[in-house]
Amino acid sequence: MSKFRVGLLWVSIIGALALAESALAQATTPAAPAQPPAAAPDQREDGEKPGQPEVAKVEGPMRVELLGAIDQRVQYVGEPPAMAASPSLRLQFKLTGARLGEIARMGTATVVEAKDELGNSLLVNEDPRSDAGEKTKAFAVSGGMLRLGYVPLDVSLKSGPRNATKIASLTGFINVAYATASEEVTILDPMQFKGSKLAHPRLAELGIDIEIVEPTAAETGGAGRGIGIRIRSGEDHIKSVELFDANMRQIQSRNSNRKPDDADPYVLVSTAGVPITQDTQLVIAVYPEVEPQKIEFKFNDIALP
């Protein structure tokens, strides 16, 4: 037998032995227990994404709680510069409670009385309008606010004298409105109602009175590039006002308040160069049911920083 054939024979024998050992190992080694499927890398076992903060659990009635005070003192050497900063006292509060997520509209936190222990009034405006703080605006409670468990509020007061150490008494209020479900009212060719109120049975049923104002070309940057909305009544039921074209594509717009000298204020809805035509549609999102609430607050002996 040649050396070449002997070499091939040994290779065959060695390969056969290796296969036999592998089969024997598979037959004698117990199978590993089944493992549960691994969770996706972007998901925890509880379904939340890793690092995602949980929504805070808030309970109890809606209320205003004190967070802190910031007292800004200013001292200039010589004549103060133009636009010089002024001393001020800022109080930070939080609006919290079980109905936090139901807030659909909110007014401004309004302080009606604030005095230090020396009897000095800390109100910036000693003679506010009778309706100050009464009106509400559409307000969306963000996810961040829900995770914190409150809506931050900020109030500005006057700085008291140096020898004052605390705010002896402070009272105020904030108006909110609760709502959940909303619906849409669509007005075709809204400029046909310019100078008069919108005619729609659902708006009338909810007590919403809206007058259409035709803005000037100077106000909108071109003829027909905006529409004026003057809300006479029922503002608490209004969630949003938006413009759409004939194909129900939203027209990008910007809202600004207007206060004419010879007429009542209104909201100017300016489009981004898109003219208002007969095909334009005004879509008003409304809340069928709204529950208003005035949340009053009172604090004593707030230490000054």
TORKOL-4160 file (C-alpha; in steps of 0.2 Angstrom, whole numbers, padded with zeros to 4 digits, m for minus):
305
<pt num="1" X="0000" Y="0000" Z="0000"/>
<pt num="2" X="0007" Y="0017" Z="m0005"/>
<pt num="3" X="0011" Y="0030" Z="0008"/>
<pt num="4" X="m0002" Y="0042" Z="0000"/>
<pt num="5" X="m0016" Y="0029" Z="0003"/>
<pt num="6" X="m0011" Y="0026" Z="0021"/>
<pt num="7" X="m0012" Y="0045" Z="0024"/>
<pt num="8" X="m0030" Y="0046" Z="0017"/>
<pt num="9" X="m0035" Y="0031" Z="0027"/>
<pt num="10" X="m0029" Y="0039" Z="0043"/>
<pt num="11" X="m0038" Y="0055" Z="0039"/>
<pt num="12" X="m0055" Y="0046" Z="0036"/>
<pt num="13" X="m0053" Y="0036" Z="0053"/>
<pt num="14" X="m0049" Y="0053" Z="0062"/>
<pt num="15" X="m0065" Y="0061" Z="0054"/>
<pt num="16" X="m0076" Y="0046" Z="0059"/>
<pt num="17" X="m0070" Y="0047" Z="0077"/>
<pt num="18" X="m0074" Y="0065" Z="0078"/>
<pt num="19" X="m0091" Y="0063" Z="0072"/>
<pt num="20" X="m0094" Y="0049" Z="0084"/>
<pt num="21" X="m0088" Y="0059" Z="0099"/>
<pt num="22" X="m0100" Y="0074" Z="0094"/>
<pt num="23" X="m0115" Y="0062" Z="0092"/>
<pt num="24" X="m0111" Y="0054" Z="0109"/>
<pt num="25" X="m0110" Y="0072" Z="0118"/>
<pt num="26" X="m0126" Y="0077" Z="0111"/>
<pt num="27" X="m0135" Y="0061" Z="0117"/>
<pt num="28" X="m0128" Y="0062" Z="0135"/>
<pt num="29" X="m0129" Y="0081" Z="0138"/>
<pt num="30" X="m0145" Y="0087" Z="0145"/>
<pt num="31" X="m0155" Y="0100" Z="0135"/>
<pt num="32" X="m0154" Y="0118" Z="0143"/>
<pt num="33" X="m0170" Y="0124" Z="0150"/>
<pt num="34" X="m0180" Y="0135" Z="0139"/>
<pt num="35" X="m0177" Y="0154" Z="0142"/>
<pt num="36" X="m0191" Y="0167" Z="0142"/>
<pt num="37" X="m0189" Y="0179" Z="0127"/>
<pt num="38" X="m0179" Y="0194" Z="0131"/>
<pt num="39" X="m0187" Y="0211" Z="0132"/>
<pt num="40" X="m0184" Y="0223" Z="0118"/>
<pt num="41" X="m0169" Y="0234" Z="0122"/>
<pt num="42" X="m0181" Y="0250" Z="0122"/>
<pt num="43" X="m0194" Y="0243" Z="0133"/>
<pt num="44" X="m0195" Y="0238" Z="0152"/>
<pt num="45" X="m0205" Y="0223" Z="0158"/>
<pt num="46" X="m0218" Y="0235" Z="0164"/>
<pt num="47" X="m0220" Y="0242" Z="0146"/>
<pt num="48" X="m0212" Y="0259" Z="0150"/>
<pt num="49" X="m0197" Y="0265" Z="0140"/>
<pt num="50" X="m0181" Y="0265" Z="0151"/>
<pt num="51" X="m0178" Y="0282" Z="0158"/>
<pt num="52" X="m0196" Y="0288" Z="0155"/>
<pt num="53" X="m0202" Y="0297" Z="0170"/>
<pt num="54" X="m0219" Y="0292" Z="0177"/>
<pt num="55" X="m0234" Y="0303" Z="0178"/>
<pt num="56" X="m0235" Y="0310" Z="0196"/>
<pt num="57" X="m0250" Y="0304" Z="0206"/>
<pt num="58" X="m0259" Y="0320" Z="0213"/>
<pt num="59" X="m0274" Y="0319" Z="0224"/>
<pt num="60" X="m0286" Y="0331" Z="0233"/>
<pt num="61" X="m0295" Y="0347" Z="0228"/>
<pt num="62" X="m0287" Y="0359" Z="0216"/>
<pt num="63" X="m0276" Y="0371" Z="0226"/>
<pt num="64" X="m0262" Y="0383" Z="0225"/>
<pt num="65" X="m0246" Y="0379" Z="0235"/>
<pt num="66" X="m0231" Y="0390" Z="0238"/>
<pt num="67" X="m0214" Y="0385" Z="0230"/>
<pt num="68" X="m0203" Y="0400" Z="0234"/>
<pt num="69" X="m0198" Y="0418" Z="0233"/>
<pt num="70" X="m0185" Y="0427" Z="0223"/>
<pt num="71" X="m0181" Y="0445" Z="0229"/>
<pt num="72" X="m0171" Y="0455" Z="0216"/>
<pt num="73" X="m0162" Y="0471" Z="0223"/>
<pt num="74" X="m0154" Y="0484" Z="0212"/>
<pt num="75" X="m0141" Y="0497" Z="0217"/>
<pt num="76" X="m0133" Y="0508" Z="0204"/>
<pt num="77" X="m0118" Y="0519" Z="0206"/>
<pt num="78" X="m0123" Y="0536" Z="0199"/>
<pt num="79" X="m0137" Y="0538" Z="0187"/>
<pt num="80" X="m0145" Y="0522" Z="0182"/>
<pt num="81" X="m0143" Y="0517" Z="0163"/>
<pt num="82" X="m0157" Y="0516" Z="0151"/>
<pt num="83" X="m0168" Y="0502" Z="0153"/>
<pt num="84" X="m0161" Y="0499" Z="0170"/>
<pt num="85" X="m0168" Y="0484" Z="0180"/>
<pt num="86" X="m0180" Y="0488" Z="0194"/>
<pt num="87" X="m0181" Y="0479" Z="0211"/>
<pt num="88" X="m0194" Y="0466" Z="0211"/>
<pt num="89" X="m0201" Y="0452" Z="0222"/>
<pt num="90" X="m0207" Y="0436" Z="0213"/>
<pt num="91" X="m0217" Y="0422" Z="0221"/>
<pt num="92" X="m0217" Y="0405" Z="0213"/>
<pt num="93" X="m0233" Y="0394" Z="0216"/>
<pt num="94" X="m0239" Y="0378" Z="0209"/>
<pt num="95" X="m0257" Y="0373" Z="0204"/>
<pt num="96" X="m0260" Y="0355" Z="0208"/>
<pt num="97" X="m0274" Y="0343" Z="0213"/>
<pt num="98" X="m0283" Y="0328" Z="0206"/>
<pt num="99" X="m0291" Y="0337" Z="0191"/>
<pt num="100" X="m0275" Y="0344" Z="0185"/>
<pt num="101" X="m0276" Y="0334" Z="0168"/>
<pt num="102" X="m0294" Y="0341" Z="0165"/>
<pt num="103" X="m0289" Y="0359" Z="0164"/>
<pt num="104" X="m0294" Y="0366" Z="0147"/>
<pt num="105" X="m0293" Y="0385" Z="0151"/>
<pt num="106" X="m0284" Y="0395" Z="0163"/>
<pt num="107" X="m0282" Y="0413" Z="0169"/>
<pt num="108" X="m0268" Y="0423" Z="0177"/>
<pt num="109" X="m0264" Y="0420" Z="0195"/>
<pt num="110" X="m0269" Y="0437" Z="0203"/>
<pt num="111" X="m0264" Y="0443" Z="0220"/>
<pt num="112" X="m0277" Y="0455" Z="0227"/>
<pt num="113" X="m0268" Y="0459" Z="0244"/>
<pt num="114" X="m0250" Y="0457" Z="0249"/>
<pt num="115" X="m0243" Y="0466" Z="0265"/>
<pt num="116" X="m0227" Y="0464" Z="0274"/>
<pt num="117" X="m0226" Y="0463" Z="0293"/>
<pt num="118" X="m0224" Y="0482" Z="0293"/>
<pt num="119" X="m0240" Y="0485" Z="0285"/>
<pt num="120" X="m0233" Y="0490" Z="0268"/>
<pt num="121" X="m0243" Y="0485" Z="0252"/>
<pt num="122" X="m0232" Y="0475" Z="0240"/>
<pt num="123" X="m0245" Y="0476" Z="0226"/>
<pt num="124" X="m0237" Y="0482" Z="0209"/>
<pt num="125" X="m0254" Y="0490" Z="0204"/>
<pt num="126" X="m0264" Y="0497" Z="0219"/>
<pt num="127" X="m0279" Y="0501" Z="0207"/>
<pt num="128" X="m0281" Y="0485" Z="0196"/>
<pt num="129" X="m0296" Y="0484" Z="0184"/>
<pt num="130" X="m0311" Y="0476" Z="0191"/>
<pt num="131" X="m0310" Y="0461" Z="0179"/>
<pt num="132" X="m0291" Y="0458" Z="0182"/>
<pt num="133" X="m0288" Y="0440" Z="0181"/>
<pt num="134" X="m0306" Y="0435" Z="0178"/>
<pt num="135" X="m0304" Y="0430" Z="0159"/>
<pt num="136" X="m0297" Y="0413" Z="0155"/>
<pt num="137" X="m0287" Y="0407" Z="0139"/>
<pt num="138" X="m0285" Y="0390" Z="0131"/>
<pt num="139" X="m0272" Y="0381" Z="0140"/>
<pt num="140" X="m0265" Y="0363" Z="0137"/>
<pt num="141" X="m0257" Y="0354" Z="0152"/>
<pt num="142" X="m0241" Y="0347" Z="0145"/>
<pt num="143" X="m0234" Y="0330" Z="0148"/>
<pt num="144" X="m0220" Y="0338" Z="0158"/>
<pt num="145" X="m0232" Y="0346" Z="0170"/>
<pt num="146" X="m0242" Y="0330" Z="0172"/>
<pt num="147" X="m0225" Y="0321" Z="0177"/>
<pt num="148" X="m0221" Y="0335" Z="0189"/>
<pt num="149" X="m0239" Y="0335" Z="0196"/>
<pt num="150" X="m0242" Y="0353" Z="0195"/>
<pt num="151" X="m0243" Y="0369" Z="0184"/>
<pt num="152" X="m0230" Y="0382" Z="0189"/>
<pt num="153" X="m0237" Y="0400" Z="0192"/>
<pt num="154" X="m0227" Y="0416" Z="0194"/>
<pt num="155" X="m0233" Y="0432" Z="0203"/>
<pt num="156" X="m0223" Y="0449" Z="0203"/>
<pt num="157" X="m0224" Y="0460" Z="0218"/>
<pt num="158" X="m0214" Y="0475" Z="0224"/>
<pt num="159" X="m0199" Y="0473" Z="0235"/>
<pt num="160" X="m0202" Y="0478" Z="0253"/>
<pt num="161" X="m0190" Y="0488" Z="0264"/>
<pt num="162" X="m0174" Y="0480" Z="0270"/>
<pt num="163" X="m0181" Y="0479" Z="0288"/>
<pt num="164" X="m0196" Y="0468" Z="0282"/>
<pt num="165" X="m0193" Y="0450" Z="0285"/>
<pt num="166" X="m0209" Y="0442" Z="0279"/>
<pt num="167" X="m0225" Y="0444" Z="0269"/>
<pt num="168" X="m0238" Y="0444" Z="0284"/>
<pt num="169" X="m0253" Y="0441" Z="0273"/>
<pt num="170" X="m0256" Y="0437" Z="0254"/>
<pt num="171" X="m0273" Y="0433" Z="0246"/>
<pt num="172" X="m0277" Y="0429" Z="0228"/>
<pt num="173" X="m0285" Y="0418" Z="0215"/>
<pt num="174" X="m0284" Y="0410" Z="0198"/>
<pt num="175" X="m0298" Y="0405" Z="0187"/>
<pt num="176" X="m0298" Y="0388" Z="0178"/>
<pt num="177" X="m0311" Y="0379" Z="0167"/>
<pt num="178" X="m0312" Y="0360" Z="0166"/>
<pt num="179" X="m0317" Y="0351" Z="0150"/>
<pt num="180" X="m0312" Y="0334" Z="0141"/>
<pt num="181" X="m0322" Y="0330" Z="0125"/>
<pt num="182" X="m0322" Y="0343" Z="0111"/>
<pt num="183" X="m0330" Y="0344" Z="0094"/>
<pt num="184" X="m0327" Y="0354" Z="0078"/>
<pt num="185" X="m0338" Y="0367" Z="0070"/>
<pt num="186" X="m0334" Y="0371" Z="0052"/>
<pt num="187" X="m0338" Y="0388" Z="0044"/>
<pt num="188" X="m0337" Y="0389" Z="0025"/>
<pt num="189" X="m0331" Y="0405" Z="0017"/>
<pt num="190" X="m0330" Y="0414" Z="0034"/>
<pt num="191" X="m0327" Y="0431" Z="0026"/>
<pt num="192" X="m0345" Y="0431" Z="0020"/>
<pt num="193" X="m0349" Y="0436" Z="0038"/>
<pt num="194" X="m0337" Y="0451" Z="0039"/>
<pt num="195" X="m0345" Y="0464" Z="0050"/>
<pt num="196" X="m0357" Y="0452" Z="0058"/>
<pt num="197" X="m0358" Y="0437" Z="0069"/>
<pt num="198" X="m0356" Y="0419" Z="0063"/>
<pt num="199" X="m0372" Y="0411" Z="0059"/>
<pt num="200" X="m0371" Y="0392" Z="0065"/>
<pt num="201" X="m0384" Y="0383" Z="0076"/>
<pt num="202" X="m0371" Y="0374" Z="0086"/>
<pt num="203" X="m0362" Y="0390" Z="0091"/>
<pt num="204" X="m0379" Y="0398" Z="0095"/>
<pt num="205" X="m0383" Y="0383" Z="0106"/>
<pt num="206" X="m0367" Y="0384" Z="0116"/>
<pt num="207" X="m0369" Y="0403" Z="0118"/>
<pt num="208" X="m0354" Y="0407" Z="0107"/>
<pt num="209" X="m0355" Y="0424" Z="0098"/>
<pt num="210" X="m0341" Y="0427" Z="0086"/>
<pt num="211" X="m0340" Y="0443" Z="0075"/>
<pt num="212" X="m0329" Y="0442" Z="0059"/>
<pt num="213" X="m0318" Y="0457" Z="0057"/>
<pt num="214" X="m0309" Y="0462" Z="0040"/>
<pt num="215" X="m0291" Y="0467" Z="0044"/>
<pt num="216" X="m0282" Y="0480" Z="0034"/>
<pt num="217" X="m0269" Y="0476" Z="0021"/>
<pt num="218" X="m0256" Y="0485" Z="0032"/>
<pt num="219" X="m0261" Y="0473" Z="0047"/>
<pt num="220" X="m0258" Y="0457" Z="0037"/>
<pt num="221" X="m0245" Y="0462" Z="0025"/>
<pt num="222" X="m0256" Y="0460" Z="0010"/>
<pt num="223" X="m0275" Y="0461" Z="0005"/>
<pt num="224" X="m0284" Y="0446" Z="0011"/>
<pt num="225" X="m0270" Y="0437" Z="0021"/>
<pt num="226" X="m0279" Y="0436" Z="0037"/>
<pt num="227" X="m0295" Y="0437" Z="0047"/>
<pt num="228" X="m0301" Y="0445" Z="0063"/>
<pt num="229" X="m0310" Y="0435" Z="0076"/>
<pt num="230" X="m0320" Y="0445" Z="0089"/>
<pt num="231" X="m0327" Y="0434" Z="0103"/>
<pt num="232" X="m0342" Y="0443" Z="0110"/>
<pt num="233" X="m0348" Y="0429" Z="0122"/>
<pt num="234" X="m0345" Y="0410" Z="0126"/>
<pt num="235" X="m0326" Y="0411" Z="0125"/>
<pt num="236" X="m0324" Y="0398" Z="0139"/>
<pt num="237" X="m0331" Y="0385" Z="0126"/>
<pt num="238" X="m0318" Y="0388" Z="0113"/>
<pt num="239" X="m0303" Y="0377" Z="0112"/>
<pt num="240" X="m0295" Y="0383" Z="0096"/>
<pt num="241" X="m0298" Y="0392" Z="0079"/>
<pt num="242" X="m0289" Y="0387" Z="0064"/>
<pt num="243" X="m0290" Y="0390" Z="0045"/>
<pt num="244" X="m0290" Y="0376" Z="0031"/>
<pt num="245" X="m0291" Y="0377" Z="0012"/>
<pt num="246" X="m0303" Y="0368" Z="0001"/>
<pt num="247" X="m0294" Y="0351" Z="0003"/>
<pt num="248" X="m0294" Y="0353" Z="0022"/>
<pt num="249" X="m0276" Y="0356" Z="0023"/>
<pt num="250" X="m0272" Y="0367" Z="0037"/>
<pt num="251" X="m0266" Y="0385" Z="0033"/>
<pt num="252" X="m0251" Y="0390" Z="0044"/>
<pt num="253" X="m0256" Y="0405" Z="0054"/>
<pt num="254" X="m0251" Y="0417" Z="0068"/>
<pt num="255" X="m0262" Y="0425" Z="0081"/>
<pt num="256" X="m0260" Y="0442" Z="0088"/>
<pt num="257" X="m0271" Y="0453" Z="0099"/>
<pt num="258" X="m0278" Y="0469" Z="0091"/>
<pt num="259" X="m0285" Y="0484" Z="0101"/>
<pt num="260" X="m0292" Y="0497" Z="0089"/>
<pt num="261" X="m0295" Y="0515" Z="0095"/>
<pt num="262" X="m0313" Y="0515" Z="0089"/>
<pt num="263" X="m0319" Y="0497" Z="0092"/>
<pt num="264" X="m0318" Y="0482" Z="0103"/>
<pt num="265" X="m0302" Y="0471" Z="0104"/>
<pt num="266" X="m0301" Y="0456" Z="0092"/>
<pt num="267" X="m0289" Y="0442" Z="0088"/>
<pt num="268" X="m0280" Y="0444" Z="0071"/>
<pt num="269" X="m0277" Y="0427" Z="0062"/>
<pt num="270" X="m0263" Y="0431" Z="0050"/>
<pt num="271" X="m0259" Y="0418" Z="0036"/>
<pt num="272" X="m0242" Y="0415" Z="0029"/>
<pt num="273" X="m0245" Y="0423" Z="0013"/>
<pt num="274" X="m0260" Y="0413" Z="0009"/>
<pt num="275" X="m0275" Y="0423" Z="0004"/>
<pt num="276" X="m0292" Y="0420" Z="0012"/>
<pt num="277" X="m0304" Y="0415" Z="m0002"/>
<pt num="278" X="m0322" Y="0408" Z="m0004"/>
<pt num="279" X="m0314" Y="0391" Z="m0002"/>
<pt num="280" X="m0306" Y="0395" Z="0015"/>
<pt num="281" X="m0314" Y="0385" Z="0030"/>
<pt num="282" X="m0314" Y="0391" Z="0047"/>
<pt num="283" X="m0314" Y="0377" Z="0060"/>
<pt num="284" X="m0318" Y="0381" Z="0078"/>
<pt num="285" X="m0315" Y="0367" Z="0091"/>
<pt num="286" X="m0327" Y="0369" Z="0105"/>
<pt num="287" X="m0330" Y="0361" Z="0122"/>
<pt num="288" X="m0349" Y="0356" Z="0124"/>
<pt num="289" X="m0347" Y="0355" Z="0143"/>
<pt num="290" X="m0336" Y="0367" Z="0153"/>
<pt num="291" X="m0335" Y="0368" Z="0172"/>
<pt num="292" X="m0327" Y="0384" Z="0178"/>
<pt num="293" X="m0319" Y="0386" Z="0195"/>
<pt num="294" X="m0311" Y="0400" Z="0205"/>
<pt num="295" X="m0297" Y="0393" Z="0215"/>
<pt num="296" X="m0293" Y="0405" Z="0229"/>
<pt num="297" X="m0277" Y="0405" Z="0240"/>
<pt num="298" X="m0271" Y="0413" Z="0256"/>
<pt num="299" X="m0254" Y="0413" Z="0264"/>
<pt num="300" X="m0247" Y="0420" Z="0280"/>
<pt num="301" X="m0230" Y="0424" Z="0286"/>
<pt num="302" X="m0220" Y="0420" Z="0270"/>
<pt num="303" X="m0202" Y="0422" Z="0274"/>
<pt num="304" X="m0193" Y="0435" Z="0263"/>
<pt num="305" X="m0176" Y="0429" Z="0256"/>
